[in-house]
Amino acid sequence: MHLPEELILSKIYRLRNYKVMIDRDLAQLYGIPTKVLKQAVRRNLDRFPEDFMFQMTPEELEIWRSQFVTSKEDLKGLRHAPFCFTEQGVTMLSCVLKSPQAIAVNIQIIRTFVKMREVLLSQQELALQIEELRQEVGEHDLKIEKIFEAILSLAAEKEKPRAPIGFKPS
């Protein structure tokens, strides 16, 4: 089973400074009921520290709901705050959910997270290069400005009368 990368990306959210996927989206991708996913996680809670998985607070859930207009039918799966899985949590799910579909989808999700990180790193590198170039150009601007100031100050100086040079008849 191969899922489009865009589908996986559309199910990754930013919450508490983490990129996360919520339980019902993962369950849908894995082809299992959300209840089954949550039961598997609860049976293995020691595998999911807070930086791997956390539950949305009621306030976070309300904010999340308001950002994604949901119908009453869609809210059925959101009566309770969902579990949010970070990249490491999604990886740990592969140890808990062992169906062939879950394993195949997990591999795709991890690859998508890795690609996101690579894109972010390349953007950061590009930003650093632009900043270095801006500073370099800024230094050149200052040097050029000093050269112009020196030329203008030389041009502004009045020429002093000089003693004639050359052969002087006696």
N, C-alpha and C positions, 0 to 999 in steps of 0.2 A: 504494500500500500504506500503510495507516494502522495503527500499533501503539498499543495502549492505553498511556497515560502510566504507569499503574501497573506495566506490564511493564518499561518502561525504568527506572523508579525502583527496581524490585526488583533491577536489575542494576548499580546504582551502589553502590560500597563506599567506605569511608574507610580509606586506607592512607597512612602517612607524611605525615599532615596534608593529603592531597589527596583529592578525590572522584574515584574512578577507575572505569573499566569494564575488564574483563579481555578478552583477545583472543578466547577461545572464545565468550563471550557476544556480543561484537560480530560475530564471524563468523556466528554463528547468526542474528542479526538481519539481517545483510546477505545471508544466504542463500548463503554460500560456506564451503568447508572452512577450518578454522583454519589449516591448513598454507598455504593460498593467501594468507591475510591476513598471516601471519608472513613469507612470502617477499616480498610486496610491501613490507613495512616494512623488511626487511633490505636490499632493493635501494635503499631511499631513507633510510638511517639518518641522513643529514645533515639531514633534515627533522624529526627527532624527538629534540631535546635532552632531557635528563633531566627537565625540568619538563613535558614533553609526554608522555613515555613512559619507563617503566623496567621492569626485570624483577624479579619478586619474588625475595627471597633464599630459600634453603631454609628458614630459620627462619620467615619470613613465610608461606611456603607451608604449613608444618605448622600454624601458628596459624590460618590461613585455613581449611584443611581441617577442623580441629577445631571451628571455629565453625559450619561448614555440613556437617552429617553427610552424607557422600557414599557411595554404594554403590560396589562394585568396578567396575561397568560405568561409572559416572560418573567414576571416577578415570582411566579410559583416556585421557581428554583432558588429564589433569593429571600426566603422567609427568614433565614438565619444568615448571619455574616459568613461569607465564604472563607475557606482557607486560601491563602495566597502563597504560592511556591516560587522561590527564587530559582535561579539557574541550578544551584547546588541541590535544592529541594526537588526539582524536576529530575535531576540525575539520580537522586536517592529513590525516587518513585520507581525507577527501573529495577531496584532491588526488591521492592514490595509487590509490584504488579508484574506478573511474569507471563502474561498472554503474549503471543507472537505479535499481535497488533500493537499492544502497549509498548513493546520493545522497539518495534520498527518506528513508531511515531516518536518515541523518546529520542531515538537517534537523530531524527530530523529536527526535533525541537532544539536539542543541544547544538547541532550544527548551525541552526539559525541564531542562537545566542552567541556562538563563537563569531559568526559573520558580523553580527551587530557590534561586537567588541572590536573586531578588526577595522570596521568602518569608522568607529569612534576614534580609535588610535590613529588612523590615517588622517582624520580630520584634525586631531590635535597636533600631529606632526606638521600638517600644512599650515595651521595657525601659527605654530612656532616659527616656521620658515618665513611667513609673511611678516611676523613681528621683527625678526632679524633683518629682513630687507627694509622694513620701515625705519628701523633704527639706523641702518647703514645709510639710507637715503637722507635721513634727518641729519646725520653727521656731515654728509656731503653738502647739504644745504647750508649748514653753519659755516663750513669752510669756504664755500662760494661766496656767501654773504660777507665774510671777512676780507676776501680778495677784492670784492667790489668796494667795500669801505676803504681799503688801502688805496685803490685806484682813484676813488673820488677825493680822498684827502690829498693825494699827490696832485691831482688836477686842480684842486682848490687853492693849493699853495701858490702865492704870487711868486713869479720868477724874480729872483734878486738880480740886481745889475751886476754884471761880471766885468772883471778887468779884461780889456781886449787881449787877445792872444795873437801870437804870430810875430813877424819881424817888425821891429820898431826902429825907424831911422833916427839917428842921433843928431 
